[in-house]
Amino acid sequence: MADTAEFFETTLPEKIASTPALQASVKNSIQFDITGAGTWTLDLTNAPGGVVVGPIASPGCVITVSKADWEKLLDNPGVAMQLFMMGKLKATNVALALQLQKILA
């Protein structure tokens, strides 16, 4: 099973570093409020992009989800839409939230 902290501290920063086109294609920030784990922000507004612990002033999107559901999503990104439709994953900007497919792929 995926680990939330490991994803934000290791996996995601490595993905950003190895995939510079990701920043250029998203060019925004996504804040992840993971209930039971913490808050991290993926900031791809400027190259090279990065992950910061905690919220930022004006994220482009805020994703809110429980730790258990987030880890299900990390293990199987295909469940994202199901979690969204069930109200278990909330997004303040659905169009930007759809960029998660690029980020998690």
N, C-alpha and C positions, 0 to 999 in steps of 0.2 A: 504494500500500500504506500502511496505517495506521502511525503511529509511536507506540510505547509511551509515551515520555517526553512527547510532545506531548499525547497523550490525557489523562494524569494531571495535567499542568501547565496545560493550557489548555482542552481540550474538556470534560472532566468538571467542573471548577469552573464553567465557563460554564453547563453543563446544570443544575447544582445551583442556581445563582443565578437562572436563568430558569424553573425548575420547582420552586417551594417545596413543592408537594404531594408531591414525591418523598421529601423528608425525613420528612414525616408518615406516609407509607405504609410506609417501610422501618424507621425508628426503630432502627437497629442499626449495627454497624460491620463492614466487610469489609476484610480485609487481603489484598493481592495480592502474592504472592511470585513475581515474574516472573524466572525463571532466565535469566541473561545480560543483565538490564536493571536490576533493583533491586526494592525493596519500597516500596509505597505503601499507605496506608490511607484508605479512604473512611469517614468518620465521620459518620453521619447519626443519632446518638443524640440530639442536641439541635439545635434550629433555630439557624442556618440550615443547618448541616452544612458539611462541607468535606473537602478532601483534604490529607493530611499525608505528607511523605516519611518512610519508615521504618515500623517496626512500632509497635503500641501494646500496652499491658499485657495486655488481655483482649479481643481482637476476637471478635465474634459468629461469624465464619467466616473461615477462611484458605483462599484460593484459591492453588493452586500450579500453574504452567504455564510452559512455555518461552516465550521471547520470540517465536520464530517462530510457535508455535501461538496465542499471545495475539493477535498481529497478524492472523492468519487469522480469528480470532474477531471482532476489531474490524471487519474488512472484511465479514464475513458472520456475524452473530450466530447464525444458524441452525445453525452447526457446533458449537455449545457442547455439545449432548447427545452428538454423535458423539465429540468429544474426551474427554468424561467417560467414555463407555462404553469407549473404547479405553485408558483409564487415562492419557491425556495431560494431562488437567485433573483436579486433585484438589481436593475441597472437604471441610472439616471439618464443615460443617453444610449438608447438601444442600437443606433447605427454604429456608434463607437464600440459598444460592447461586442458587436459582431466581428471586430478586429481581433478578438481573442482567438479566433480560429488560426490566424497567422502566428500569433504569439505562442499558442500551445502546440501547434503542429510540429 
